[in-house]
Amino acid sequence: MAKASPKADTAVPDKALPANYEDAQAELEHLLARLESGEMPLEQVLSGYQRGSELLKYCREKLQAVEDQIKLLDTKSIDGGIVKSWTPP
């Protein structure tokens, strides 16, 4: 007898990180809502937690990059220097 496969809409696939902060935040909020509501099957809770950790790390890195750029801009404007070009991570 074959095992039933999980539904595609309830699975937490091994996906690449979102293209931007807003998409990552939206996915993380949706995932947290599912975890907190108990609608996620027990077998998927661990993979959901792992995905959430990846998304949280991604969001923190994006926020840190913006914070670093703001500090650079503040420092340069105070010193009257030329602002360096910046490429997001």
N, C-alpha and C positions, 0 to 999 in steps of 0.2 A: 504494500500500500504506500503510495507516494505522499509526501508531506505537502500540505497546502502552502502555497507561497503567500507572503504577506501582500496586502493591498498596496498598490503603487502610491496612493495618496497618503498612506500612513507611514510609509517607510522613510527613513532618513538616509538618503543616498550619500555616497562618498562623492561630494561635489567639490568643484573648484570654488575658491573664494569669490564673492560678488565683485562686480566691476567698480563699485564705489561704496562710500561710507553709508549712504542712505539705504541702499539695497541690503547691506549687511545688517544694519540696525533693524530694518523691517523684518528680515528673516529671523533674526535673533528674538525679536518681540513675539513673533508667531510661534517659534519653537518653545519659548518660555511659557507662553499661554497653554500650549498643548501639554507640556510637562506638568505644569501646575494643576491643570484641569483633570489630569488622570486619564485623558482620552488616548494617550500613547500606550500601546501594549508594552508589558514589562520587558519583553525581548528587545524592544527598540529604545528603552530608556537610556542605556549606556551609550549607544551610538548617538542619541540625541544630545546627551550631556557632552560628548566629545565634540560634536559639531558646534554646540553652543560655545565651548571653550575656544575653538578655532575662530569663530565669529567675534567673540569678545576680544581676543588677542588682536585680530585685524582692526577692529574699531579703535582699540587703545593705541595701536601704532599710527593709525591715520590721525587721531587727535593729537598725539605727541608731535607728529610731523608739522601739523598746523601751529601748535604752540611754539615749537622751535622757530618756525618762520616768523611768527609774530614777535618773538623775542629778538630775532635778528633785525627785523624792521624797526623795532623800538630803539635798539642800540644804535643802528645806523642813522636814524632820524635825529637822535639826541646828539650824536657826534658830528652830524652834518656830512657824513660820508656818503658814498655811493652804495646803493642797495645791491647786494649780490643776487644773481639769478638763482632761482630755486626750482628744483624738479621734485615733484612728490614721489614718495617711495612706491 
